[in-house]
Amino acid sequence: MQSVGISSMASILYDASYEVETESNWQNFKTAIPANLKFVEGLLYLEPENRKLLATLTKGYSAYAFVVNDTLYLRDYFKDVENSFNKQQSIYNYSKAIEHGMHFLQTYGINYITLTRKMKENNGIMELLSDKLGRDDQFAIEGMFALSQALIGLINHQRNRVHLVAQLPIAKGLLDWSCNLRPNLNLGACNMLYGAYESSRPRILGGNPEKGKQYFLKFINEYPNNPLARLSFIQYYLIPMSDEQQYRQQAYLLEQNLRDFKKRLTWDPTHKNRHSKAKIQSNRTELYGSIVLERFAIIKEFEKQLF
């Protein structure tokens, strides 16, 4: 009876997790999510092989590291603070996402040794996942996307560790599988990760900044209402490339977008009801807006020294 109850709860929690994308207050997300993740881990303690719980935790910890820890670390990064608290917290939470993601794969008979072997084969990881996981389960696709994001994030924070950088093909294989099946995953996030993947690696390791730029522009073009598209272009491409002219253009457009977003943060009798069921389900860019609001404020703070 306990197993049946937890399985039912796991499905409810996974489906309800989409609501967090409607959270427009970054501070609320920062404060609320850790307790929720520990609650899910408590259920996993009772049902260790539950795939939906494992997928939920992979998504949750990867998202928290990206939304909160990486945002807080941005100021440390601009200040050239090595091994800051926020960087370490990001590494820890990406690591937890990876642990849960690898546990998820083990329930399908896939271990890390198998992944390292398959990464040497052309499309090896994609074929392995299609064979073992199938091609229809949304929670599996989203879980593997989150695992890929966690691996890329973890490696980007520790580029000096060569053995970690060597694992990038695994992250790429997971990303290819997820985004091939769901190109519109997380409102354009595939383009963001592909762009960051190409732009952040040095050319000697196969990086291609120009290819990364095209992914960011595609993200902006396909999802003009997602402010994370312009922010990711600015953060992962324009700032590293010191392209001030393009930065000014994108920053101007982003500021207009954020002006409208900030108006929605406070209640006003003239606003339409954004808490109706239909509005909530269609308003999944709110969390992305909250990330952009926090990160762009930090970028503006360091604008003069960046350009």
FIKOLTOR-436000 format. One record per residue (C-alpha): x, y, z; residue number from 0; residue in three letters. Coordinates in steps of 0.5 Angstrom, whole numbers, always signed. Each point is the difference from the previous one (the first is absolute). Layout:
! residues N
X,Y,Z,NUM,ALA;
...
//
This chain:
! residues 307
+0,+0,+0,0,MET;
+6,+5,+2,1,GLN;
+3,-2,-7,2,SER;
-7,+2,-4,3,VAL;
-1,+6,+4,4,GLY;
+7,+3,-1,5,ILE;
+0,-2,-8,6,SER;
-7,+4,+0,7,SER;
+3,+6,+4,8,MET;
+6,+0,-5,9,ALA;
-4,+1,-6,10,SER;
-4,+5,+3,11,ILE;
+7,+4,+2,12,LEU;
+3,-1,-7,13,TYR;
-6,+3,-3,14,ASP;
-1,+6,+5,15,ALA;
+8,+1,-1,16,SER;
-2,+4,-6,17,TYR;
-4,+5,+4,18,GLU;
+7,+3,+3,19,VAL;
+2,+3,-7,20,GLU;
-6,+5,+1,21,THR;
+4,+3,+6,22,GLU;
+2,+7,-1,23,SER;
+3,+1,+6,24,ASN;
+7,-2,+0,25,TRP;
+1,+0,+8,26,GLN;
-6,-4,+1,27,ASN;
+3,-6,-5,28,PHE;
+6,+1,+4,29,LYS;
-3,-1,+7,30,THR;
-5,-5,-2,31,ALA;
+3,-5,-4,32,ILE;
+5,-3,+4,33,PRO;
-5,-3,+5,34,ALA;
-4,-3,-5,35,ASN;
+6,-3,-3,36,LEU;
+1,-3,+7,37,LYS;
-7,-2,+0,38,PHE;
+1,-4,-6,39,VAL;
+6,-3,+2,40,GLU;
-4,-3,+6,41,GLY;
-5,-3,-4,42,LEU;
+6,-3,-4,43,LEU;
+3,-3,+6,44,TYR;
-6,-4,+1,45,LEU;
+0,-2,-8,46,GLU;
+7,+0,-2,47,PRO;
-2,-2,-7,48,GLU;
-5,+5,-2,49,ASN;
+1,+3,-7,50,ARG;
-4,+6,+1,51,LYS;
+3,+2,+7,52,LEU;
+7,-1,-3,53,LEU;
-2,+4,-6,54,ALA;
-3,+5,+4,55,THR;
+6,+1,+4,56,LEU;
+4,+0,-6,57,THR;
-4,+6,-3,58,LYS;
+0,+3,+7,59,GLY;
+7,+0,+2,60,TYR;
+2,+2,-7,61,SER;
-5,+6,+0,62,ALA;
+2,+2,+7,63,TYR;
+8,+0,-2,64,ALA;
-2,+4,-6,65,PHE;
-5,+5,+2,66,VAL;
+3,+2,+7,67,VAL;
+7,-2,+1,68,ASN;
+2,+1,-7,69,ASP;
-3,+7,+0,70,THR;
+3,+2,+7,71,LEU;
+7,-3,-3,72,TYR;
-1,+5,-5,73,LEU;
+3,+6,+4,74,ARG;
+5,-4,+3,75,ASP;
+2,-2,-7,76,TYR;
+1,+7,-2,77,PHE;
+4,+2,+6,78,LYS;
+5,-6,-2,79,ASP;
-2,-3,+7,80,VAL;
+3,-7,-1,81,GLU;
-4,-6,+4,82,ASN;
-5,+4,+3,83,SER;
-6,-2,+4,84,PHE;
-5,+1,-5,85,ASN;
+5,-4,-5,86,LYS;
+0,-6,+5,87,GLN;
-7,+0,+1,88,GLN;
-1,+0,-8,89,SER;
+5,-6,+0,90,ILE;
-4,-4,+6,91,TYR;
-7,+1,-3,92,ASN;
+2,-2,-7,93,TYR;
+4,-6,+3,94,SER;
-7,-2,+3,95,LYS;
-4,+1,-6,96,ALA;
+6,-5,-3,97,ILE;
-1,-5,+5,98,GLU;
-7,-1,+0,99,HIS;
+0,+0,-8,100,GLY;
+5,-5,+0,101,MET;
-4,-4,+5,102,HIS;
-6,+1,-5,103,PHE;
+4,-3,-6,104,LEU;
+2,-6,+5,105,GLN;
-7,-2,+1,106,THR;
+0,-1,-8,107,TYR;
+6,-4,+0,108,GLY;
+5,+5,-2,109,ILE;
+6,+2,+4,110,ASN;
+5,+5,-1,111,TYR;
+5,-5,-3,112,ILE;
-5,-1,-5,113,THR;
+0,+7,-2,114,LEU;
+7,+1,+0,115,THR;
+1,-5,-5,116,ARG;
-6,+2,-4,117,LYS;
+2,+7,-1,118,MET;
+6,-2,-4,119,LYS;
-5,-3,-5,120,GLU;
-4,+5,-5,121,ASN;
-7,+1,+3,122,ASN;
+2,-6,+5,123,GLY;
-3,+4,+6,124,ILE;
-7,+2,-4,125,MET;
-1,-7,-3,126,GLU;
+1,-3,+7,127,LEU;
-5,+4,+4,128,LEU;
-5,-1,-6,129,SER;
+1,-7,+1,130,ASP;
+0,+0,+8,131,LYS;
-5,+6,+1,132,LEU;
-4,+0,-6,133,GLY;
-2,+6,-3,134,ARG;
-7,+2,+3,135,ASP;
+1,+1,+7,136,ASP;
+0,+8,+2,137,GLN;
+3,-1,+7,138,PHE;
+6,-4,-3,139,ALA;
+1,+5,-6,140,ILE;
+0,+6,+5,141,GLU;
+4,-4,+5,142,GLY;
+6,-1,-5,143,MET;
+0,+7,-2,144,PHE;
+1,+2,+7,145,ALA;
+5,-5,+1,146,LEU;
+4,+3,-6,147,SER;
-1,+7,+2,148,GLN;
+3,-2,+7,149,ALA;
+6,-3,-3,150,LEU;
+1,+6,-4,151,ILE;
-1,+4,+5,152,GLY;
+5,-4,+5,153,LEU;
+5,+0,-5,154,ILE;
+0,+7,-2,155,ASN;
+1,+2,+7,156,HIS;
+6,-5,+0,157,GLN;
+4,+1,-7,158,ARG;
+7,-1,+4,159,ASN;
-2,-8,+1,160,ARG;
+1,-3,-6,161,VAL;
-3,-7,+1,162,HIS;
-7,+4,+1,163,LEU;
+1,+4,-6,164,VAL;
+1,-7,-4,165,ALA;
-7,-2,+3,166,GLN;
-3,+6,-5,167,LEU;
-2,-5,-5,168,PRO;
-5,-4,+5,169,ILE;
-3,+7,+1,170,ALA;
-1,+1,-7,171,LYS;
-3,-7,-2,172,GLY;
-5,+1,+6,173,LEU;
-2,+7,-3,174,LEU;
+0,-2,-7,175,ASP;
-5,-6,+2,176,TRP;
-4,+5,+4,177,SER;
-1,+5,-5,178,CYS;
+0,-4,-6,179,ASN;
-7,-3,+3,180,LEU;
-2,+7,+3,181,ARG;
+3,+6,-4,182,PRO;
-5,+4,+4,183,ASN;
+2,-2,+7,184,LEU;
+0,+5,+5,185,ASN;
-2,+6,-5,186,LEU;
+6,+0,-4,187,GLY;
+5,-3,+5,188,ALA;
+3,-4,-5,189,CYS;
+3,+5,-4,190,ASN;
+3,+4,+7,191,MET;
+4,-7,+2,192,LEU;
+2,-1,-7,193,TYR;
+2,+7,-1,194,GLY;
+4,+0,+7,195,ALA;
+3,-7,-2,196,TYR;
+3,+3,-6,197,GLU;
+2,+7,+3,198,SER;
+3,-2,+6,199,SER;
+5,-5,-2,200,ARG;
+7,+2,-3,201,PRO;
+1,-2,-8,202,ARG;
+5,-5,+2,203,ILE;
-5,-4,+3,204,LEU;
-5,+1,-5,205,GLY;
-4,+6,+2,206,GLY;
-3,+5,-6,207,ASN;
-2,+7,+3,208,PRO;
-3,+1,-7,209,GLU;
-4,-6,+0,210,LYS;
-2,+2,+7,211,GLY;
-2,+7,-2,212,LYS;
-5,-3,-5,213,GLN;
-3,-4,+6,214,TYR;
-2,+6,+4,215,PHE;
-2,+4,-6,216,LEU;
-5,-6,-2,217,LYS;
-2,+0,+8,218,PHE;
-2,+7,-1,219,ILE;
-4,-1,-6,220,ASN;
-4,-6,+2,221,GLU;
-1,+3,+7,222,TYR;
-1,+7,+0,223,PRO;
-4,+1,+6,224,ASN;
+5,-4,+4,225,ASN;
+5,+5,+3,226,PRO;
+5,-6,+1,227,LEU;
+2,+0,-7,228,ALA;
+3,+7,+0,229,ARG;
+3,-1,+7,230,LEU;
+3,-6,-2,231,SER;
+3,+3,-7,232,PHE;
+3,+6,+4,233,ILE;
+3,-5,+6,234,GLN;
+3,-5,-4,235,TYR;
+2,+3,-7,236,TYR;
+0,+8,+0,237,LEU;
+3,+1,+7,238,ILE;
+6,-6,-1,239,PRO;
+1,+3,-8,240,MET;
+0,+7,+3,241,SER;
-5,+2,-5,242,ASP;
-2,+7,+3,243,GLU;
-5,+2,-6,244,GLN;
-4,-6,-1,245,GLN;
+0,+0,+8,246,TYR;
-3,+7,+0,247,ARG;
-5,-2,-5,248,GLN;
-2,-6,+4,249,GLN;
+0,+3,+6,250,ALA;
-5,+6,-2,251,TYR;
-5,-6,-3,252,LEU;
+1,-4,+7,253,LEU;
-2,+7,+4,254,GLU;
-6,+1,-3,255,GLN;
-2,-7,+1,256,ASN;
+2,+0,+7,257,LEU;
-4,+7,+1,258,ARG;
-7,-4,-2,259,ASP;
+2,-6,+5,260,PHE;
+2,+4,+6,261,LYS;
-7,+3,-1,262,LYS;
-3,-7,+1,263,ARG;
+3,-1,+6,264,LEU;
-5,+5,+4,265,THR;
-7,-1,+0,266,TRP;
-4,+5,-3,267,ASP;
-8,+0,-1,268,PRO;
+1,+2,-7,269,THR;
+4,-7,-1,270,HIS;
-3,-6,-3,271,LYS;
-1,-6,+4,272,ASN;
+7,-3,-1,273,ARG;
-2,-6,+5,274,HIS;
-6,-3,-3,275,SER;
+2,-7,-2,276,LYS;
+1,+2,-8,277,ALA;
+4,+5,+2,278,LYS;
+5,-4,+4,279,ILE;
+1,-5,-5,280,GLN;
+1,+5,-5,281,SER;
+5,+4,+4,282,ASN;
+6,-4,+1,283,ARG;
+5,+5,-2,284,THR;
-1,+4,+7,285,GLU;
+6,-4,+3,286,LEU;
+4,+1,-6,287,TYR;
-1,+8,+1,288,GLY;
+1,+0,+7,289,SER;
+7,-3,-1,290,ILE;
+2,+5,-6,291,VAL;
-2,+6,+5,292,LEU;
+5,-3,+5,293,GLU;
+5,-1,-5,294,ARG;
-1,+6,-4,295,PHE;
+1,+4,+6,296,ALA;
+7,-3,+2,297,ILE;
+2,+1,-7,298,ILE;
-2,+7,+0,299,LYS;
+4,+1,+6,300,GLU;
+6,-2,-3,301,PHE;
-1,+3,-7,302,GLU;
+5,+5,+0,303,LYS;
+6,-5,+1,304,GLN;
-3,-5,-4,305,LEU;
+0,+4,-6,306,PHE;
//
